[in-house]
């Protein structure tokens, strides 16, 4: 799904949403094997755009709520949610908390935006599932899995929920809207 490789781009998009903020935050699940790599990538990306990044960690619903309290206390200008299956299962909680605190947030998958989140940028899950089906078909027709090339996502999508932006009072820059693959009105 290339979630790690996309952290830089998502942080840049978050910076566009909150250009006046001196610091941004990233939420990671410390139980995820890629958490340290995600943190390093976010720190590197923050240096490139000249911002500080506050690293928050959570691996339970209670810890997510605590991370939001820290985010508000530290006055970070926006939140980048790291790619993690547990976080995906908590999409509604994220939507509620970010709306309550009016925090510009960028998510790794469209499902968050469909649940009412503000914006996502990442690989298209629909396209990934289609590729999985193609590979499954090839294996069922007799090809050896070890002989098949490694597939990476080829379709990435930027989804913006303008309805959510209006509801929480976040202005989406026109340049960002122009680049969106889909704008939910």
QUICORCOR-V660975 format. One record per pair of residues at least 24 apart in sequence whose ideal C-beta (glycine too) atoms are under 10 Angstrom apart, sorted by the first residue. I is the first residue (numbers start at 0). J is the second residue. D is the distance in Angstrom with one decimal. If there is no record, write none. Layout:
BEGIN
I;J;D, I;J;D
END
This chain:
BEGIN
0;82;6.6, 0;107;7.8, 0;108;8.2, 0;121;7.1, 0;122;5.1, 0;123;9.8, 0;124;7.8, 0;127;6.5, 0;151;9.1, 0;152;6.5, 1;82;8.7, 1;107;9.5, 1;121;7.6, 1;122;5.6, 1;127;9.6, 1;151;6.3, 1;152;5.5, 1;155;8.3, 2;31;9.5, 2;33;7.3, 2;36;10.0, 2;37;7.6, 2;81;7.2, 2;82;2.8, 2;83;8.0, 2;107;5.2, 2;108;8.6, 2;121;6.7, 2;122;8.0, 2;152;10.0, 3;33;5.4, 3;34;9.9, 3;36;5.4, 3;37;5.8, 3;39;9.5, 3;40;6.1, 3;41;9.9, 3;81;8.9, 3;82;7.3, 3;107;9.9, 4;36;9.9, 4;40;8.1, 4;82;10.0, 4;121;9.9, 4;122;9.5, 4;151;8.9, 4;152;9.4, 5;40;9.2, 5;82;7.6, 5;105;10.0, 5;107;6.7, 5;120;6.7, 5;121;5.5, 5;122;7.5, 5;152;9.3, 5;155;7.6, 6;33;9.8, 6;36;8.9, 6;37;5.8, 6;38;9.2, 6;39;9.3, 6;40;4.4, 6;41;5.4, 6;42;9.9, 6;43;8.9, 6;44;6.2, 6;79;7.2, 6;81;7.4, 6;82;8.2, 6;105;9.9, 6;107;8.7, 7;40;6.4, 7;41;8.2, 7;43;7.4, 7;44;4.1, 7;45;9.5, 7;47;7.4, 7;48;9.1, 8;44;8.4, 8;105;9.3, 8;120;6.1, 8;121;8.9, 8;155;8.4, 8;157;9.1, 9;41;9.0, 9;44;8.6, 9;79;5.4, 9;80;8.7, 9;81;9.2, 9;82;9.2, 9;105;4.8, 9;106;8.2, 9;107;7.0, 9;118;9.0, 9;119;8.5, 9;120;5.3, 9;121;7.5, 9;157;9.8, 10;40;8.6, 10;41;6.2, 10;42;9.9, 10;43;9.5, 10;44;4.4, 10;45;6.5, 10;47;8.6, 10;48;6.8, 10;50;8.1, 10;52;7.4, 10;77;9.2, 10;79;5.7, 10;105;7.8, 11;44;7.2, 11;47;8.3, 11;48;6.3, 11;105;9.4, 11;120;9.2, 12;77;9.5, 12;79;8.7, 12;103;9.6, 12;105;5.3, 12;118;6.8, 12;119;9.4, 12;120;5.6, 12;157;7.3, 12;159;9.6, 12;175;7.0, 12;178;9.0, 13;44;9.8, 13;48;9.3, 13;50;9.1, 13;52;9.8, 13;75;10.0, 13;76;8.4, 13;77;4.6, 13;78;7.5, 13;79;5.3, 13;103;6.6, 13;104;7.8, 13;105;4.7, 13;117;9.9, 13;118;8.4, 13;120;9.4, 14;44;9.1, 14;45;8.9, 14;47;9.8, 14;48;5.0, 14;49;8.9, 14;50;6.3, 14;76;8.8, 14;77;7.8, 14;79;9.8, 14;103;9.9, 14;105;9.6, 15;48;9.7, 15;77;9.7, 15;103;9.4, 15;105;9.5, 15;118;9.7, 15;171;9.0, 15;172;5.8, 15;174;7.4, 15;175;5.4, 15;178;9.5, 16;76;8.4, 16;77;5.7, 16;102;10.0, 16;103;4.1, 16;104;8.5, 16;105;7.2, 16;117;7.8, 16;118;7.1, 16;159;9.6, 16;164;9.1, 16;169;7.0, 16;170;8.7, 16;171;7.1, 16;172;7.4, 16;175;7.2, 17;50;9.3, 17;75;8.8, 17;76;3.9, 17;77;4.1, 17;78;9.5, 17;102;9.0, 17;103;5.0, 17;104;10.0, 17;105;10.0, 17;169;8.6, 18;48;9.7, 18;50;9.7, 18;76;8.6, 18;77;9.9, 18;172;8.2, 19;76;7.0, 20;50;7.1, 20;51;9.4, 20;74;8.4, 20;75;7.0, 20;76;2.2, 20;77;6.1, 20;103;8.5, 21;49;9.1, 21;50;6.5, 21;51;6.4, 21;74;8.9, 21;75;9.1, 21;76;7.3, 22;50;6.2, 22;51;4.2, 22;52;6.9, 22;53;5.7, 22;70;10.0, 22;73;7.1, 22;74;7.5, 22;75;5.1, 22;76;6.5, 22;77;9.0, 23;48;8.7, 23;50;5.6, 23;51;7.6, 23;52;5.6, 23;53;7.2, 23;70;9.8, 23;75;5.8, 23;76;5.9, 23;77;5.0, 23;78;7.4, 23;79;6.6, 23;103;9.0, 23;105;9.4, 24;51;9.5, 24;52;6.8, 24;53;4.2, 24;54;7.5, 24;55;5.6, 24;66;8.2, 24;67;9.5, 24;69;8.2, 24;70;5.1, 24;71;10.0, 24;73;7.4, 24;74;9.9, 24;75;3.9, 24;76;8.4, 24;77;7.1, 24;78;5.0, 24;79;7.0, 24;80;9.6, 24;102;8.6, 24;104;9.4, 25;52;5.8, 25;53;7.5, 25;54;5.8, 25;55;6.9, 25;56;9.5, 25;75;9.3, 25;77;9.8, 25;78;7.5, 25;79;4.5, 25;80;7.8, 25;81;6.1, 25;105;9.7, 26;53;9.5, 26;54;8.3, 26;55;4.7, 26;56;7.4, 26;57;6.2, 26;62;9.6, 26;63;7.5, 26;66;5.5, 26;67;8.6, 26;69;9.8, 26;70;8.0, 26;78;6.3, 26;79;7.3, 26;80;5.3, 26;81;6.0, 26;83;8.8, 26;86;7.4, 26;93;8.7, 26;104;9.2, 27;54;6.6, 27;55;7.2, 27;56;5.5, 27;57;7.9, 27;58;9.3, 27;66;9.4, 27;79;9.4, 27;80;8.9, 27;81;4.4, 27;82;9.3, 27;83;7.3, 27;86;8.9, 28;56;7.1, 28;57;6.5, 28;58;5.1, 28;59;9.4, 28;62;9.0, 28;63;9.5, 28;80;9.9, 28;81;6.8, 28;82;9.3, 28;83;4.2, 28;84;8.6, 28;85;5.5, 28;86;6.3, 29;54;10.0, 29;56;4.6, 29;57;8.0, 29;58;5.8, 29;62;9.1, 29;83;10.0, 30;56;9.2, 30;57;9.6, 30;58;4.5, 30;59;9.4, 30;83;8.3, 30;85;7.5, 31;56;9.8, 31;58;8.3, 31;81;7.4, 31;82;8.2, 31;83;5.0, 31;84;8.2, 31;85;7.8, 31;86;8.9, 33;81;8.2, 33;82;7.7, 33;83;8.3, 34;58;9.3, 34;81;7.3, 34;83;8.1, 37;79;9.4, 37;81;5.0, 37;82;7.5, 37;83;8.7, 38;81;8.6, 40;81;9.7, 41;79;6.9, 41;81;8.1, 44;79;9.2, 45;79;9.8, 50;75;9.8, 50;76;8.5, 50;77;9.6, 51;75;8.7, 52;79;8.2, 53;78;9.2, 54;81;9.6, 55;79;9.9, 55;80;9.8, 55;81;9.5, 56;81;9.4, 57;81;9.8, 57;83;9.4, 57;85;8.6, 57;86;8.2, 57;89;9.0, 58;83;8.8, 58;85;6.7, 58;86;9.6, 59;85;8.4, 59;89;9.4, 60;85;9.3, 60;88;9.7, 60;89;6.5, 60;92;6.4, 63;89;6.2, 63;92;6.1, 63;93;7.4, 63;96;7.3, 64;92;8.0, 64;96;7.1, 66;96;9.0, 67;92;9.4, 67;93;9.0, 67;95;9.9, 67;96;4.8, 67;97;8.1, 67;99;8.4, 67;100;6.5, 67;102;7.9, 68;96;9.7, 68;100;9.5, 70;96;9.0, 70;97;9.5, 70;100;7.5, 70;102;6.7, 70;104;9.9, 71;96;9.6, 71;99;9.7, 71;100;5.6, 71;102;7.9, 75;102;7.9, 75;103;9.9, 76;102;8.4, 76;103;7.1, 77;102;6.4, 77;103;4.1, 77;104;6.6, 77;105;7.3, 77;117;9.4, 77;118;10.0, 77;169;9.3, 78;102;5.3, 78;103;7.3, 78;104;4.5, 78;105;7.5, 78;106;9.2, 78;117;9.5, 79;103;9.8, 79;104;7.5, 79;105;5.3, 79;106;8.4, 79;107;8.7, 79;120;9.9, 80;104;6.4, 80;105;7.2, 80;106;5.0, 80;107;6.6, 80;108;9.3, 80;111;7.2, 80;116;8.5, 80;119;9.1, 81;106;9.5, 81;107;7.1, 82;106;8.9, 82;107;4.0, 82;108;7.5, 82;121;7.2, 82;122;9.5, 83;107;8.3, 86;111;8.6, 87;111;7.6, 87;114;9.9, 87;124;9.8, 89;114;10.0, 90;114;4.4, 90;115;8.4, 90;116;6.9, 91;115;7.8, 91;116;9.5, 93;117;10.0, 94;160;9.4, 94;163;7.9, 97;163;8.6, 97;167;7.6, 97;169;9.6, 98;163;7.1, 98;166;6.9, 98;167;5.3, 98;169;9.9, 99;167;8.7, 100;167;8.7, 101;166;9.3, 101;167;4.5, 101;168;5.9, 101;169;6.7, 102;167;8.2, 102;169;8.6, 103;164;8.6, 103;167;8.7, 103;169;5.4, 103;170;9.5, 103;171;9.0, 104;163;9.5, 104;167;9.8, 104;169;9.3, 105;157;9.5, 106;158;8.9, 108;156;9.4, 108;158;9.1, 109;156;6.4, 109;157;9.6, 109;158;5.0, 109;180;9.3, 109;181;8.3, 109;183;9.9, 110;158;9.8, 111;158;8.9, 111;160;9.1, 112;156;9.8, 112;157;9.9, 112;158;4.6, 112;159;7.5, 112;160;4.9, 112;163;7.9, 112;181;8.6, 112;183;6.6, 113;158;8.2, 113;160;8.4, 113;183;8.1, 114;160;9.3, 114;163;9.8, 115;160;6.8, 115;162;8.2, 115;163;5.7, 115;166;8.7, 115;183;9.3, 116;158;8.9, 116;159;10.0, 116;160;6.4, 116;163;6.7, 116;183;10.0, 117;158;9.6, 117;159;7.4, 117;160;5.7, 117;161;9.3, 117;162;9.9, 117;163;5.1, 117;164;6.1, 117;166;9.7, 117;167;7.6, 117;169;6.6, 117;171;8.3, 118;157;7.4, 118;158;6.7, 118;159;5.0, 118;160;6.8, 118;161;9.8, 118;163;8.6, 118;164;8.3, 118;169;9.4, 118;171;7.8, 118;175;8.0, 118;179;8.3, 118;182;10.0, 118;183;10.0, 119;156;7.6, 119;157;7.4, 119;158;4.9, 119;159;8.4, 119;160;8.7, 119;181;9.9, 120;155;7.0, 120;156;7.3, 120;157;4.8, 120;158;7.7, 120;159;9.5, 120;178;9.7, 120;179;9.4, 120;180;9.3, 121;152;8.3, 121;155;6.5, 121;156;7.2, 121;157;8.8, 121;158;9.1, 122;151;8.5, 122;152;3.6, 122;153;8.5, 122;154;6.9, 122;155;5.8, 122;156;7.9, 123;152;7.0, 123;153;8.7, 123;154;4.3, 123;155;6.8, 123;156;5.2, 123;158;9.8, 123;180;8.8, 124;152;9.2, 124;154;9.9, 124;156;9.4, 125;154;8.3, 125;156;9.1, 126;152;6.6, 126;153;6.9, 126;154;4.1, 126;155;9.0, 126;156;8.7, 127;151;9.6, 127;152;5.8, 127;153;9.4, 127;154;8.4, 129;154;9.2, 130;154;9.4, 154;180;9.1, 155;180;8.3, 156;180;4.3, 156;181;7.0, 157;181;8.0, 157;182;9.4, 158;182;7.9, 158;183;7.0, 159;183;7.0, 159;184;9.9, 160;184;8.9
END
